Amino acid sequence: MRVMEPVIVKFRTHRECEEAALAYYRRLTPAERLEILFTLRALAHKENDAASERLARVYRIAQLERS
C-alpha cells in the first residue's frame, strides 16, 4: 500500500473540480484504481469497529401445536 500525500488545489467552479477529478482517475492504471478501492474498503471495514462487534443474528424455528 502506498502512502498518499495531501494535495490542495483551488478551482473556480464545481464543474472544473469534477473535470479535474475525472481526469485524475482516467490517468490511473486499472491496478492503481483497484489499489485505491481495496484501501478504501479496508478502511471502511476494520475488524475493530462497532459494526463487527454486534450480535450475530440467530433464527429459531418453533413447531406450533395443532389444536
PQR file of N, CA, C, O and H, with PARSE charges and radii, in Angstrom:
ATOM      1  N   MET A   1       0.849  -1.171   0.000 -0.4000 1.5000
ATOM      2  CA  MET A   1       0.000   0.000   0.000 -0.0000 2.0000
ATOM      3  C   MET A   1       0.895   1.234   0.000  0.5500 1.7000
ATOM      4  O   MET A   1       1.803   1.363   0.821 -0.5500 1.4000
ATOM      5  N   ARG A   2       0.625   2.120  -0.919 -0.4000 1.5000
ATOM      6  CA  ARG A   2       1.444   3.312  -1.000 -0.0000 2.0000
ATOM      7  C   ARG A   2       0.875   4.407  -0.104  0.5500 1.7000
ATOM      8  O   ARG A   2      -0.315   4.410   0.210 -0.5500 1.4000
ATOM      9  H   ARG A   2      -0.113   2.015  -1.586  0.4000 1.0000
ATOM     10  N   VAL A   3       1.729   5.329   0.301 -0.4000 1.5000
ATOM     11  CA  VAL A   3       1.318   6.429   1.154 -0.0000 2.0000
ATOM     12  C   VAL A   3       0.835   7.571   0.275  0.5500 1.7000
ATOM     13  O   VAL A   3       1.509   7.974  -0.673 -0.5500 1.4000
ATOM     14  H   VAL A   3       2.696   5.327   0.045  0.4000 1.0000
ATOM     15  N   MET A   4      -0.337   8.084   0.604 -0.4000 1.5000
ATOM     16  CA  MET A   4      -0.892   9.180  -0.178 -0.0000 2.0000
ATOM     17  C   MET A   4      -0.484  10.504   0.452  0.5500 1.7000
ATOM     18  O   MET A   4      -0.544  10.671   1.670 -0.5500 1.4000
ATOM     19  H   MET A   4      -0.885   7.757   1.374  0.4000 1.0000
ATOM     20  N   GLU A   5      -0.073  11.432  -0.381 -0.4000 1.5000
ATOM     21  CA  GLU A   5       0.298  12.753   0.106 -0.0000 2.0000
ATOM     22  C   GLU A   5      -0.852  13.718  -0.144  0.5500 1.7000
ATOM     23  O   GLU A   5      -1.459  13.704  -1.215 -0.5500 1.4000
ATOM     24  H   GLU A   5      -0.024  11.297  -1.371  0.4000 1.0000
ATOM     25  N   PRO A   6      -1.155  14.566   0.856 -0.5600 1.5000
ATOM     26  CA  PRO A   6      -2.252  15.515   0.650  0.2800 2.0000
ATOM     27  C   PRO A   6      -1.882  16.575  -0.392  0.5500 1.7000
ATOM     28  O   PRO A   6      -0.755  17.068  -0.434 -0.5500 1.4000
ATOM     29  N   VAL A   7      -2.858  16.905  -1.222 -0.4000 1.5000
ATOM     30  CA  VAL A   7      -2.659  17.915  -2.253 -0.0000 2.0000
ATOM     31  C   VAL A   7      -3.832  18.887  -2.182  0.5500 1.7000
ATOM     32  O   VAL A   7      -4.989  18.472  -2.113 -0.5500 1.4000
ATOM     33  H   VAL A   7      -3.774  16.505  -1.188  0.4000 1.0000
ATOM     34  N   ILE A   8      -3.530  20.172  -2.198 -0.4000 1.5000
ATOM     35  CA  ILE A   8      -4.580  21.184  -2.170 -0.0000 2.0000
ATOM     36  C   ILE A   8      -4.587  21.912  -3.506  0.5500 1.7000
ATOM     37  O   ILE A   8      -3.565  22.430  -3.955 -0.5500 1.4000
ATOM     38  H   ILE A   8      -2.591  20.509  -2.254  0.4000 1.0000
ATOM     39  N   VAL A   9      -5.761  21.940  -4.132 -0.4000 1.5000
ATOM     40  CA  VAL A   9      -5.913  22.607  -5.425 -0.0000 2.0000
ATOM     41  C   VAL A   9      -7.163  23.470  -5.357  0.5500 1.7000
ATOM     42  O   VAL A   9      -8.199  23.026  -4.862 -0.5500 1.4000
ATOM     43  H   VAL A   9      -6.591  21.520  -3.767  0.4000 1.0000
ATOM     44  N   LYS A  10      -7.075  24.685  -5.846 -0.4000 1.5000
ATOM     45  CA  LYS A  10      -8.241  25.574  -5.870 -0.0000 2.0000
ATOM     46  C   LYS A  10      -8.854  25.575  -7.263  0.5500 1.7000
ATOM     47  O   LYS A  10      -8.149  25.597  -8.272 -0.5500 1.4000
ATOM     48  H   LYS A  10      -6.234  25.046  -6.248  0.4000 1.0000
ATOM     49  N   PHE A  11     -10.179  25.550  -7.295 -0.4000 1.5000
ATOM     50  CA  PHE A  11     -10.909  25.594  -8.555 -0.0000 2.0000
ATOM     51  C   PHE A  11     -11.891  26.749  -8.513  0.5500 1.7000
ATOM     52  O   PHE A  11     -12.346  27.158  -7.445 -0.5500 1.4000
ATOM     53  H   PHE A  11     -10.752  25.532  -6.475  0.4000 1.0000
ATOM     54  N   ARG A  12     -12.207  27.261  -9.677 -0.4000 1.5000
ATOM     55  CA  ARG A  12     -13.155  28.378  -9.754 -0.0000 2.0000
ATOM     56  C   ARG A  12     -14.599  27.905  -9.682  0.5500 1.7000
ATOM     57  O   ARG A  12     -15.457  28.600  -9.137 -0.5500 1.4000
ATOM     58  H   ARG A  12     -11.838  26.929 -10.544  0.4000 1.0000
ATOM     59  N   THR A  13     -14.870  26.718 -10.233 -0.4000 1.5000
ATOM     60  CA  THR A  13     -16.234  26.206 -10.255 -0.0000 2.0000
ATOM     61  C   THR A  13     -16.251  24.734  -9.845  0.5500 1.7000
ATOM     62  O   THR A  13     -15.222  24.059  -9.840 -0.5500 1.4000
ATOM     63  H   THR A  13     -14.173  26.154 -10.675  0.4000 1.0000
ATOM     64  N   HIS A  14     -17.442  24.260  -9.504 -0.4000 1.5000
ATOM     65  CA  HIS A  14     -17.595  22.838  -9.170 -0.0000 2.0000
ATOM     66  C   HIS A  14     -17.346  21.975 -10.406  0.5500 1.7000
ATOM     67  O   HIS A  14     -16.762  20.895 -10.310 -0.5500 1.4000
ATOM     68  H   HIS A  14     -18.278  24.809  -9.508  0.4000 1.0000
ATOM     69  N   ARG A  15     -17.779  22.446 -11.533 -0.4000 1.5000
ATOM     70  CA  ARG A  15     -17.585  21.694 -12.779 -0.0000 2.0000
ATOM     71  C   ARG A  15     -16.092  21.499 -13.069  0.5500 1.7000
ATOM     72  O   ARG A  15     -15.665  20.414 -13.465 -0.5500 1.4000
ATOM     73  H   ARG A  15     -18.254  23.323 -11.610  0.4000 1.0000
ATOM     74  N   GLU A  16     -15.318  22.544 -12.870 -0.4000 1.5000
ATOM     75  CA  GLU A  16     -13.869  22.459 -13.086 -0.0000 2.0000
ATOM     76  C   GLU A  16     -13.248  21.435 -12.134  0.5500 1.7000
ATOM     77  O   GLU A  16     -12.342  20.694 -12.513 -0.5500 1.4000
ATOM     78  H   GLU A  16     -15.665  23.425 -12.547  0.4000 1.0000
ATOM     79  N   CYS A  17     -13.737  21.402 -10.914 -0.4000 1.5000
ATOM     80  CA  CYS A  17     -13.246  20.436  -9.925 -0.0000 2.0000
ATOM     81  C   CYS A  17     -13.587  19.009 -10.345  0.5500 1.7000
ATOM     82  O   CYS A  17     -12.737  18.120 -10.284 -0.5500 1.4000
ATOM     83  H   CYS A  17     -14.473  22.004 -10.605  0.4000 1.0000
ATOM     84  N   GLU A  18     -14.824  18.792 -10.770 -0.4000 1.5000
ATOM     85  CA  GLU A  18     -15.255  17.464 -11.202 -0.0000 2.0000
ATOM     86  C   GLU A  18     -14.471  16.985 -12.413  0.5500 1.7000
ATOM     87  O   GLU A  18     -14.108  15.812 -12.491 -0.5500 1.4000
ATOM     88  H   GLU A  18     -15.514  19.514 -10.820  0.4000 1.0000
ATOM     89  N   GLU A  19     -14.208  17.878 -13.353 -0.4000 1.5000
ATOM     90  CA  GLU A  19     -13.436  17.507 -14.543 -0.0000 2.0000
ATOM     91  C   GLU A  19     -12.011  17.126 -14.170  0.5500 1.7000
ATOM     92  O   GLU A  19     -11.450  16.186 -14.734 -0.5500 1.4000
ATOM     93  H   GLU A  19     -14.503  18.831 -13.289  0.4000 1.0000
ATOM     94  N   ALA A  20     -11.425  17.847 -13.226 -0.4000 1.5000
ATOM     95  CA  ALA A  20     -10.070  17.528 -12.780 -0.0000 2.0000
ATOM     96  C   ALA A  20     -10.034  16.164 -12.084  0.5500 1.7000
ATOM     97  O   ALA A  20      -9.096  15.391 -12.279 -0.5500 1.4000
ATOM     98  H   ALA A  20     -11.880  18.610 -12.768  0.4000 1.0000
ATOM     99  N   ALA A  21     -11.053  15.871 -11.277 -0.4000 1.5000
ATOM    100  CA  ALA A  21     -11.109  14.581 -10.586 -0.0000 2.0000
ATOM    101  C   ALA A  21     -11.249  13.444 -11.599  0.5500 1.7000
ATOM    102  O   ALA A  21     -10.578  12.419 -11.481 -0.5500 1.4000
ATOM    103  H   ALA A  21     -11.815  16.499 -11.119  0.4000 1.0000
ATOM    104  N   LEU A  22     -12.122  13.627 -12.595 -0.4000 1.5000
ATOM    105  CA  LEU A  22     -12.283  12.603 -13.630 -0.0000 2.0000
ATOM    106  C   LEU A  22     -10.997  12.401 -14.415  0.5500 1.7000
ATOM    107  O   LEU A  22     -10.623  11.269 -14.725 -0.5500 1.4000
ATOM    108  H   LEU A  22     -12.667  14.460 -12.691  0.4000 1.0000
ATOM    109  N   ALA A  23     -10.322  13.493 -14.735 -0.4000 1.5000
ATOM    110  CA  ALA A  23      -9.058  13.390 -15.473 -0.0000 2.0000
ATOM    111  C   ALA A  23      -8.016  12.633 -14.650  0.5500 1.7000
ATOM    112  O   ALA A  23      -7.251  11.839 -15.197 -0.5500 1.4000
ATOM    113  H   ALA A  23     -10.625  14.412 -14.483  0.4000 1.0000
ATOM    114  N   TYR A  24      -7.984  12.877 -13.339 -0.4000 1.5000
ATOM    115  CA  TYR A  24      -7.041  12.178 -12.464 -0.0000 2.0000
ATOM    116  C   TYR A  24      -7.296  10.672 -12.501  0.5500 1.7000
ATOM    117  O   TYR A  24      -6.365   9.888 -12.684 -0.5500 1.4000
ATOM    118  H   TYR A  24      -8.606  13.523 -12.895  0.4000 1.0000
ATOM    119  N   TYR A  25      -8.552  10.269 -12.327 -0.4000 1.5000
ATOM    120  CA  TYR A  25      -8.859   8.839 -12.295 -0.0000 2.0000
ATOM    121  C   TYR A  25      -8.699   8.188 -13.660  0.5500 1.7000
ATOM    122  O   TYR A  25      -8.413   6.993 -13.734 -0.5500 1.4000
ATOM    123  H   TYR A  25      -9.309  10.905 -12.178  0.4000 1.0000
ATOM    124  N   ARG A  26      -8.872   8.931 -14.731 -0.4000 1.5000
ATOM    125  CA  ARG A  26      -8.638   8.376 -16.070 -0.0000 2.0000
ATOM    126  C   ARG A  26      -7.148   8.095 -16.305  0.5500 1.7000
ATOM    127  O   ARG A  26      -6.792   7.176 -17.042 -0.5500 1.4000
ATOM    128  H   ARG A  26      -9.103   9.902 -14.670  0.4000 1.0000
ATOM    129  N   ARG A  27      -6.290   8.889 -15.674 -0.4000 1.5000
ATOM    130  CA  ARG A  27      -4.839   8.709 -15.842 -0.0000 2.0000
ATOM    131  C   ARG A  27      -4.323   7.483 -15.100  0.5500 1.7000
ATOM    132  O   ARG A  27      -3.266   6.953 -15.442 -0.5500 1.4000
ATOM    133  H   ARG A  27      -6.579   9.635 -15.075  0.4000 1.0000
ATOM    134  N   LEU A  28      -5.050   7.030 -14.096 -0.4000 1.5000
ATOM    135  CA  LEU A  28      -4.597   5.892 -13.303 -0.0000 2.0000
ATOM    136  C   LEU A  28      -4.711   4.599 -14.099  0.5500 1.7000
ATOM    137  O   LEU A  28      -5.584   4.450 -14.954 -0.5500 1.4000
ATOM    138  H   LEU A  28      -5.909   7.461 -13.818  0.4000 1.0000
ATOM    139  N   THR A  29      -3.820   3.677 -13.802 -0.4000 1.5000
ATOM    140  CA  THR A  29      -3.911   2.353 -14.405 -0.0000 2.0000
ATOM    141  C   THR A  29      -5.000   1.566 -13.680  0.5500 1.7000
ATOM    142  O   THR A  29      -5.367   1.918 -12.559 -0.5500 1.4000
ATOM    143  H   THR A  29      -3.110   3.798 -13.108  0.4000 1.0000
ATOM    144  N   PRO A  30      -5.515   0.517 -14.293 -0.5600 1.5000
ATOM    145  CA  PRO A  30      -6.512  -0.311 -13.595  0.2800 2.0000
ATOM    146  C   PRO A  30      -5.994  -0.853 -12.262  0.5500 1.7000
ATOM    147  O   PRO A  30      -6.750  -0.950 -11.295 -0.5500 1.4000
ATOM    148  N   ALA A  31      -4.718  -1.202 -12.208 -0.4000 1.5000
ATOM    149  CA  ALA A  31      -4.143  -1.712 -10.957 -0.0000 2.0000
ATOM    150  C   ALA A  31      -4.150  -0.638  -9.873  0.5500 1.7000
ATOM    151  O   ALA A  31      -4.418  -0.932  -8.708 -0.5500 1.4000
ATOM    152  H   ALA A  31      -4.103  -1.123 -12.993  0.4000 1.0000
ATOM    153  N   GLU A  32      -3.856   0.606 -10.252 -0.4000 1.5000
ATOM    154  CA  GLU A  32      -3.876   1.703  -9.282 -0.0000 2.0000
ATOM    155  C   GLU A  32      -5.294   1.973  -8.796  0.5500 1.7000
ATOM    156  O   GLU A  32      -5.504   2.268  -7.619 -0.5500 1.4000
ATOM    157  H   GLU A  32      -3.637   0.845 -11.198  0.4000 1.0000
ATOM    158  N   ARG A  33      -6.256   1.874  -9.687 -0.4000 1.5000
ATOM    159  CA  ARG A  33      -7.654   2.070  -9.291 -0.0000 2.0000
ATOM    160  C   ARG A  33      -8.092   0.990  -8.306  0.5500 1.7000
ATOM    161  O   ARG A  33      -8.769   1.280  -7.320 -0.5500 1.4000
ATOM    162  H   ARG A  33      -6.085   1.635 -10.643  0.4000 1.0000
ATOM    163  N   LEU A  34      -7.706  -0.251  -8.578 -0.4000 1.5000
ATOM    164  CA  LEU A  34      -8.043  -1.342  -7.664 -0.0000 2.0000
ATOM    165  C   LEU A  34      -7.360  -1.161  -6.313  0.5500 1.7000
ATOM    166  O   LEU A  34      -7.944  -1.463  -5.272 -0.5500 1.4000
ATOM    167  H   LEU A  34      -7.156  -0.486  -9.380  0.4000 1.0000
ATOM    168  N   GLU A  35      -6.145  -0.679  -6.330 -0.4000 1.5000
ATOM    169  CA  GLU A  35      -5.426  -0.436  -5.078 -0.0000 2.0000
ATOM    170  C   GLU A  35      -6.169   0.597  -4.228  0.5500 1.7000
ATOM    171  O   GLU A  35      -6.282   0.434  -3.013 -0.5500 1.4000
ATOM    172  H   GLU A  35      -5.670  -0.434  -7.175  0.4000 1.0000
ATOM    173  N   ILE A  36      -6.669   1.642  -4.854 -0.4000 1.5000
ATOM    174  CA  ILE A  36      -7.444   2.653  -4.140 -0.0000 2.0000
ATOM    175  C   ILE A  36      -8.722   2.045  -3.592  0.5500 1.7000
ATOM    176  O   ILE A  36      -9.102   2.310  -2.451 -0.5500 1.4000
ATOM    177  H   ILE A  36      -6.577   1.774  -5.841  0.4000 1.0000
ATOM    178  N   LEU A  37      -9.386   1.230  -4.400 -0.4000 1.5000
ATOM    179  CA  LEU A  37     -10.619   0.572  -3.970 -0.0000 2.0000
ATOM    180  C   LEU A  37     -10.373  -0.303  -2.748  0.5500 1.7000
ATOM    181  O   LEU A  37     -11.123  -0.226  -1.775 -0.5500 1.4000
ATOM    182  H   LEU A  37      -9.078   1.014  -5.326  0.4000 1.0000
ATOM    183  N   PHE A  38      -9.347  -1.124  -2.783 -0.4000 1.5000
ATOM    184  CA  PHE A  38      -9.066  -2.022  -1.669 -0.0000 2.0000
ATOM    185  C   PHE A  38      -8.650  -1.257  -0.421  0.5500 1.7000
ATOM    186  O   PHE A  38      -8.977  -1.665   0.694 -0.5500 1.4000
ATOM    187  H   PHE A  38      -8.738  -1.187  -3.573  0.4000 1.0000
ATOM    188  N   THR A  39      -7.935  -0.156  -0.595 -0.4000 1.5000
ATOM    189  CA  THR A  39      -7.546   0.675   0.549 -0.0000 2.0000
ATOM    190  C   THR A  39      -8.781   1.275   1.212  0.5500 1.7000
ATOM    191  O   THR A  39      -8.910   1.237   2.435 -0.5500 1.4000
ATOM    192  H   THR A  39      -7.670   0.176  -1.501  0.4000 1.0000
ATOM    193  N   LEU A  40      -9.686   1.828   0.410 -0.4000 1.5000
ATOM    194  CA  LEU A  40     -10.908   2.414   0.956 -0.0000 2.0000
ATOM    195  C   LEU A  40     -11.781   1.345   1.615  0.5500 1.7000
ATOM    196  O   LEU A  40     -12.387   1.584   2.660 -0.5500 1.4000
ATOM    197  H   LEU A  40      -9.581   1.859  -0.584  0.4000 1.0000
ATOM    198  N   ARG A  41     -11.837   0.181   1.000 -0.4000 1.5000
ATOM    199  CA  ARG A  41     -12.637  -0.920   1.554 -0.0000 2.0000
ATOM    200  C   ARG A  41     -12.069  -1.382   2.896  0.5500 1.7000
ATOM    201  O   ARG A  41     -12.820  -1.661   3.830 -0.5500 1.4000
ATOM    202  H   ARG A  41     -11.345  -0.012   0.151  0.4000 1.0000
ATOM    203  N   ALA A  42     -10.750  -1.461   2.984 -0.4000 1.5000
ATOM    204  CA  ALA A  42     -10.119  -1.874   4.238 -0.0000 2.0000
ATOM    205  C   ALA A  42     -10.370  -0.851   5.336  0.5500 1.7000
ATOM    206  O   ALA A  42     -10.594  -1.215   6.490 -0.5500 1.4000
ATOM    207  H   ALA A  42     -10.140  -1.235   2.225  0.4000 1.0000
ATOM    208  N   LEU A  43     -10.333   0.419   4.980 -0.4000 1.5000
ATOM    209  CA  LEU A  43     -10.595   1.463   5.969 -0.0000 2.0000
ATOM    210  C   LEU A  43     -12.039   1.428   6.445  0.5500 1.7000
ATOM    211  O   LEU A  43     -12.314   1.691   7.616 -0.5500 1.4000
ATOM    212  H   LEU A  43     -10.150   0.715   4.043  0.4000 1.0000
ATOM    213  N   ALA A  44     -12.958   1.108   5.551 -0.4000 1.5000
ATOM    214  CA  ALA A  44     -14.371   1.099   5.899 -0.0000 2.0000
ATOM    215  C   ALA A  44     -14.781  -0.148   6.679  0.5500 1.7000
ATOM    216  O   ALA A  44     -15.786  -0.123   7.389 -0.5500 1.4000
ATOM    217  H   ALA A  44     -12.735   0.895   4.600  0.4000 1.0000
ATOM    218  N   HIS A  45     -14.024  -1.234   6.560 -0.4000 1.5000
ATOM    219  CA  HIS A  45     -14.406  -2.498   7.182 -0.0000 2.0000
ATOM    220  C   HIS A  45     -13.344  -3.000   8.146  0.5500 1.7000
ATOM    221  O   HIS A  45     -12.926  -4.155   8.065 -0.5500 1.4000
ATOM    222  H   HIS A  45     -13.207  -1.254   5.983  0.4000 1.0000
ATOM    223  N   LYS A  46     -12.908  -2.149   9.049 -0.4000 1.5000
ATOM    224  CA  LYS A  46     -11.940  -2.595  10.051 -0.0000 2.0000
ATOM    225  C   LYS A  46     -12.609  -3.594  10.984  0.5500 1.7000
ATOM    226  O   LYS A  46     -13.800  -3.479  11.272 -0.5500 1.4000
ATOM    227  H   LYS A  46     -13.248  -1.210   9.114  0.4000 1.0000
ATOM    228  N   GLU A  47     -11.856  -4.559  11.449 -0.4000 1.5000
ATOM    229  CA  GLU A  47     -12.425  -5.596  12.306 -0.0000 2.0000
ATOM    230  C   GLU A  47     -12.735  -5.084  13.701  0.5500 1.7000
ATOM    231  O   GLU A  47     -13.505  -5.714  14.425 -0.5500 1.4000
ATOM    232  H   GLU A  47     -10.889  -4.652  11.216  0.4000 1.0000
ATOM    233  N   ASN A  48     -12.167  -3.978  14.090 -0.4000 1.5000
ATOM    234  CA  ASN A  48     -12.378  -3.472  15.440 -0.0000 2.0000
ATOM    235  C   ASN A  48     -13.450  -2.392  15.504  0.5500 1.7000
ATOM    236  O   ASN A  48     -13.543  -1.681  16.504 -0.5500 1.4000
ATOM    237  H   ASN A  48     -11.541  -3.466  13.502  0.4000 1.0000
ATOM    238  N   ASP A  49     -14.245  -2.255  14.479 -0.4000 1.5000
ATOM    239  CA  ASP A  49     -15.278  -1.223  14.504 -0.0000 2.0000
ATOM    240  C   ASP A  49     -16.534  -1.748  15.190  0.5500 1.7000
ATOM    241  O   ASP A  49     -16.659  -2.948  15.435 -0.5500 1.4000
ATOM    242  H   ASP A  49     -14.169  -2.832  13.666  0.4000 1.0000
ATOM    243  N   ALA A  50     -17.453  -0.853  15.497 -0.4000 1.5000
ATOM    244  CA  ALA A  50     -18.667  -1.215  16.234 -0.0000 2.0000
ATOM    245  C   ALA A  50     -19.552  -2.175  15.452  0.5500 1.7000
ATOM    246  O   ALA A  50     -20.190  -3.042  16.048 -0.5500 1.4000
ATOM    247  H   ALA A  50     -17.351   0.121  15.299  0.4000 1.0000
ATOM    248  N   ALA A  51     -19.602  -2.041  14.137 -0.4000 1.5000
ATOM    249  CA  ALA A  51     -20.474  -2.900  13.338 -0.0000 2.0000
ATOM    250  C   ALA A  51     -20.049  -4.365  13.402  0.5500 1.7000
ATOM    251  O   ALA A  51     -20.903  -5.252  13.378 -0.5500 1.4000
ATOM    252  H   ALA A  51     -19.083  -1.337  13.652  0.4000 1.0000
ATOM    253  N   SER A  52     -18.761  -4.631  13.481 -0.4000 1.5000
ATOM    254  CA  SER A  52     -18.312  -6.017  13.514 -0.0000 2.0000
ATOM    255  C   SER A  52     -18.490  -6.640  14.899  0.5500 1.7000
ATOM    256  O   SER A  52     -18.418  -7.862  15.037 -0.5500 1.4000
ATOM    257  H   SER A  52     -18.068  -3.911  13.501  0.4000 1.0000
ATOM    258  N   GLU A  53     -18.720  -5.821  15.921 -0.4000 1.5000
ATOM    259  CA  GLU A  53     -18.884  -6.334  17.276 -0.0000 2.0000
ATOM    260  C   GLU A  53     -20.340  -6.584  17.641  0.5500 1.7000
ATOM    261  O   GLU A  53     -20.619  -7.038  18.750 -0.5500 1.4000
ATOM    262  H   GLU A  53     -18.778  -4.829  15.809  0.4000 1.0000
ATOM    263  N   ARG A  54     -21.271  -6.300  16.743 -0.4000 1.5000
ATOM    264  CA  ARG A  54     -22.673  -6.500  17.078 -0.0000 2.0000
ATOM    265  C   ARG A  54     -22.998  -7.986  17.165  0.5500 1.7000
ATOM    266  O   ARG A  54     -22.231  -8.837  16.712 -0.5500 1.4000
ATOM    267  H   ARG A  54     -21.044  -5.930  15.842  0.4000 1.0000
ATOM    268  N   LEU A  55     -24.132  -8.272  17.747 -0.4000 1.5000
ATOM    269  CA  LEU A  55     -24.539  -9.665  17.932 -0.0000 2.0000
ATOM    270  C   LEU A  55     -24.892 -10.317  16.602  0.5500 1.7000
ATOM    271  O   LEU A  55     -25.409  -9.676  15.688 -0.5500 1.4000
ATOM    272  H   LEU A  55     -24.754  -7.581  18.115  0.4000 1.0000
ATOM    273  N   ALA A  56     -24.601 -11.593  16.523 -0.4000 1.5000
ATOM    274  CA  ALA A  56     -24.947 -12.343  15.317 -0.0000 2.0000
ATOM    275  C   ALA A  56     -26.445 -12.605  15.313  0.5500 1.7000
ATOM    276  O   ALA A  56     -27.055 -12.752  16.372 -0.5500 1.4000
ATOM    277  H   ALA A  56     -24.180 -12.114  17.266  0.4000 1.0000
ATOM    278  N   ARG A  57     -27.029 -12.663  14.149 -0.4000 1.5000
ATOM    279  CA  ARG A  57     -28.453 -12.954  14.032 -0.0000 2.0000
ATOM    280  C   ARG A  57     -28.672 -14.457  14.173  0.5500 1.7000
ATOM    281  O   ARG A  57     -28.005 -15.265  13.528 -0.5500 1.4000
ATOM    282  H   ARG A  57     -26.534 -12.544  13.288  0.4000 1.0000
ATOM    283  N   VAL A  58     -29.613 -14.801  15.023 -0.4000 1.5000
ATOM    284  CA  VAL A  58     -29.919 -16.205  15.260 -0.0000 2.0000
ATOM    285  C   VAL A  58     -31.405 -16.402  15.001  0.5500 1.7000
ATOM    286  O   VAL A  58     -32.230 -15.635  15.497 -0.5500 1.4000
ATOM    287  H   VAL A  58     -30.155 -14.144  15.547  0.4000 1.0000
ATOM    288  N   TYR A  59     -31.750 -17.423  14.228 -0.4000 1.5000
ATOM    289  CA  TYR A  59     -33.134 -17.737  13.926 -0.0000 2.0000
ATOM    290  C   TYR A  59     -33.482 -19.082  14.544  0.5500 1.7000
ATOM    291  O   TYR A  59     -32.690 -20.023  14.501 -0.5500 1.4000
ATOM    292  H   TYR A  59     -31.079 -18.046  13.825  0.4000 1.0000
ATOM    293  N   ARG A  60     -34.673 -19.159  15.117 -0.4000 1.5000
ATOM    294  CA  ARG A  60     -35.136 -20.409  15.692 -0.0000 2.0000
ATOM    295  C   ARG A  60     -36.482 -20.740  15.062  0.5500 1.7000
ATOM    296  O   ARG A  60     -37.374 -19.895  14.994 -0.5500 1.4000
ATOM    297  H   ARG A  60     -35.316 -18.395  15.152  0.4000 1.0000
ATOM    298  N   ILE A  61     -36.614 -21.960  14.609 -0.4000 1.5000
ATOM    299  CA  ILE A  61     -37.871 -22.415  14.036 -0.0000 2.0000
ATOM    300  C   ILE A  61     -38.625 -23.181  15.118  0.5500 1.7000
ATOM    301  O   ILE A  61     -38.152 -24.202  15.617 -0.5500 1.4000
ATOM    302  H   ILE A  61     -35.889 -22.647  14.664  0.4000 1.0000
ATOM    303  N   ALA A  62     -39.781 -22.684  15.464 -0.4000 1.5000
ATOM    304  CA  ALA A  62     -40.567 -23.317  16.524 -0.0000 2.0000
ATOM    305  C   ALA A  62     -41.736 -24.078  15.908  0.5500 1.7000
ATOM    306  O   ALA A  62     -42.392 -23.595  14.985 -0.5500 1.4000
ATOM    307  H   ALA A  62     -40.166 -21.855  15.059  0.4000 1.0000
ATOM    308  N   GLN A  63     -41.982 -25.258  16.426 -0.4000 1.5000
ATOM    309  CA  GLN A  63     -43.125 -26.052  15.981 -0.0000 2.0000
ATOM    310  C   GLN A  63     -44.359 -25.586  16.745  0.5500 1.7000
ATOM    311  O   GLN A  63     -44.339 -25.525  17.975 -0.5500 1.4000
ATOM    312  H   GLN A  63     -41.450 -25.651  17.176  0.4000 1.0000
ATOM    313  N   LEU A  64     -45.424 -25.259  16.034 -0.4000 1.5000
ATOM    314  CA  LEU A  64     -46.656 -24.837  16.669 -0.0000 2.0000
ATOM    315  C   LEU A  64     -47.520 -26.056  16.958  0.5500 1.7000
ATOM    316  O   LEU A  64     -47.588 -26.989  16.158 -0.5500 1.4000
ATOM    317  H   LEU A  64     -45.440 -25.309  15.035  0.4000 1.0000
ATOM    318  N   GLU A  65     -48.175 -26.033  18.108 -0.4000 1.5000
ATOM    319  CA  GLU A  65     -49.082 -27.125  18.446 -0.0000 2.0000
ATOM    320  C   GLU A  65     -50.372 -26.966  17.685  0.5500 1.7000
ATOM    321  O   GLU A  65     -50.912 -25.865  17.575 -0.5500 1.4000
ATOM    322  H   GLU A  65     -48.120 -25.275  18.758  0.4000 1.0000
ATOM    323  N   ARG A  66     -50.866 -28.075  17.156 -0.4000 1.5000
ATOM    324  CA  ARG A  66     -52.153 -28.045  16.453 -0.0000 2.0000
ATOM    325  C   ARG A  66     -53.258 -28.337  17.448  0.5500 1.7000
ATOM    326  O   ARG A  66     -53.128 -29.252  18.262 -0.5500 1.4000
ATOM    327  H   ARG A  66     -50.427 -28.970  17.245  0.4000 1.0000
ATOM    328  N   SER A  67     -54.328 -27.587  17.401 -0.4000 1.5000
ATOM    329  CA  SER A  67     -55.424 -27.827  18.341 -0.0000 2.0000
ATOM    330  C   SER A  67     -56.607 -28.503  17.706  0.5500 1.7000
ATOM    331  O   SER A  67     -57.603 -28.766  18.380 -0.5500 1.4000
ATOM    332  H   SER A  67     -54.433 -26.844  16.740  0.4000 1.0000
TER
END
